[in-house]
């Protein structure tokens, strides 16, 4: 990783696996002090030098506030927070389980909201800081099997759009990270071909580079992003026809 990164202390949730883990490892190798959070204390303990473990369940708002305060007390002000904790289970329309929807929204969306509730008072008081969270290109438009997951990611994209103007005026930057398919334990559940599948280490590299440049949206891989952004402007009749001819016949 070339060039000096602009952060001293970075807090990452969802740091035990996937993109969150790779971001933590790459930042630590670059000399950034990393506070790593996830539910699994065992996986966090093995991340290595430069990374301090702060086990946390992001569905617990009180625990989030206590963790944020502890990180600032023990490591210093959080310059950048990356909220990467998330969950995913494909939806089976023959077994439509509300618990899946509740759990996914609670982790993916309200987990970010809880972190923001703890972080924003700290950053706004300093008039500095950067908050970022992992949404997904699945939030661009509704896709089969993603009825529980996709709405949470659409909500996270909208949340970033809502907050960026106001927080920017107060000195706090906002970024939303929209990956395509990344090889992680979650995507291994998929029983369909995943186009433009990326490795987590490459996704982490692109994420860090985009955050260092202060970009609002960091999305990859570019070809998949272009396809799905084009799909957002298609009329429903054409969009559903394409879904039927491609995804549902895969």
Residue pairs with C-beta under 8 A, 6 or more apart in sequence:
1 26
1 29
1 30
1 205
1 208
3 212
5 27
5 30
5 31
5 32
5 208
5 212
6 79
6 212
7 27
7 32
7 79
7 80
7 130
8 32
8 33
8 76
8 77
8 79
9 32
9 33
9 34
9 35
9 71
9 75
9 76
9 77
9 78
9 79
9 80
10 27
10 32
10 33
10 34
10 35
10 78
10 79
10 80
10 81
10 82
11 34
11 35
11 37
11 54
11 68
11 71
11 78
11 80
11 81
11 82
12 20
12 23
12 24
12 27
12 34
12 35
12 36
12 37
12 81
12 82
12 84
13 20
13 37
13 38
13 56
13 58
13 81
13 82
13 83
13 84
13 85
13 111
13 115
14 20
14 37
14 38
14 58
14 83
14 84
14 85
14 86
14 134
15 21
15 23
15 24
15 34
15 36
15 37
15 38
15 44
15 47
15 51
15 84
16 36
16 38
16 39
16 40
16 43
16 44
17 38
17 43
17 184
17 185
18 84
18 182
18 184
18 185
18 186
18 200
19 84
19 134
19 177
19 179
19 182
19 184
19 200
19 203
19 204
19 207
20 36
20 38
20 82
20 84
20 85
20 134
21 43
21 47
21 200
22 200
22 201
22 203
22 204
23 82
23 84
23 204
23 207
23 208
24 34
24 36
24 47
24 51
25 47
25 48
25 51
25 204
26 201
26 204
26 205
26 208
27 34
27 208
28 34
28 47
28 48
28 49
28 50
28 51
29 50
31 50
32 50
33 50
33 52
33 75
33 76
34 50
34 51
34 52
35 51
35 52
35 54
35 71
35 75
35 78
36 44
36 47
36 51
36 52
36 53
36 54
37 44
37 53
37 54
37 55
37 56
37 58
37 67
37 85
38 44
38 55
38 56
38 85
39 55
39 56
39 57
40 55
41 53
41 55
44 51
44 53
44 54
44 55
45 53
47 53
52 74
52 75
54 67
54 70
54 71
56 63
56 64
56 67
57 63
58 64
58 83
58 85
58 107
58 111
58 112
58 114
58 115
59 106
59 107
59 110
59 111
59 114
60 114
61 114
61 117
61 118
64 114
64 115
64 117
64 118
65 117
65 118
67 118
68 78
68 115
68 118
68 119
68 122
69 118
71 78
72 78
72 122
77 122
77 126
77 129
78 119
78 122
78 123
78 129
79 128
79 129
79 130
80 129
80 130
80 131
80 132
80 211
81 115
81 119
81 129
81 130
81 131
81 132
82 132
82 133
82 134
82 177
82 207
82 211
83 111
83 112
83 115
83 131
83 132
83 133
83 134
84 133
84 134
84 177
85 107
85 108
85 111
86 107
86 108
86 111
86 134
86 186
87 103
87 104
87 107
87 108
87 186
88 104
88 148
88 149
88 186
88 187
88 189
89 100
89 103
89 104
89 148
89 149
89 189
90 145
90 146
90 189
90 190
90 191
91 100
91 145
91 146
91 147
91 148
91 149
100 148
101 147
101 148
104 148
104 149
104 152
105 148
105 151
105 152
105 155
108 149
108 152
108 153
108 156
109 152
109 155
109 156
109 159
112 133
112 156
112 159
113 159
115 131
115 133
116 131
116 163
119 129
119 131
120 131
120 167
120 172
122 129
123 129
123 131
123 171
123 172
124 167
124 170
124 171
124 172
126 171
127 170
127 171
127 172
128 171
128 172
129 171
129 172
129 173
130 172
130 173
130 174
130 175
130 211
130 214
131 167
131 172
131 173
131 174
131 175
132 174
132 175
132 176
132 177
132 211
132 218
133 156
133 159
133 160
133 175
133 176
133 177
134 156
134 177
134 179
135 153
135 154
135 156
135 157
135 160
135 176
135 177
135 178
136 149
136 150
136 153
136 178
136 179
136 180
137 178
137 179
137 180
137 219
137 224
137 225
137 228
138 146
138 149
138 150
138 153
139 150
139 152
139 153
139 154
139 155
139 156
139 157
139 178
140 154
140 157
140 178
140 228
140 229
140 231
140 232
141 228
141 231
141 232
141 239
142 150
142 151
143 150
143 243
143 247
144 243
144 247
144 248
145 190
145 192
153 178
156 176
157 176
157 178
160 174
160 175
160 176
160 216
161 176
163 174
164 174
164 216
167 173
167 174
168 174
173 214
174 216
175 210
175 211
175 214
175 215
175 216
175 217
175 218
176 216
176 217
176 218
177 207
177 210
177 218
177 219
178 217
178 218
178 219
178 220
178 225
179 198
179 203
179 219
179 220
180 195
180 196
180 197
180 198
180 220
180 221
180 224
180 225
180 228
181 187
181 190
181 194
181 195
181 196
181 197
181 198
181 224
182 197
182 198
182 199
182 200
182 203
183 197
183 198
183 199
183 200
184 200
187 194
187 197
192 247
192 250
193 250
195 224
196 221
196 223
196 224
198 220
198 221
203 220
206 218
206 220
207 218
210 218
211 218
219 225
231 239
231 242
234 242
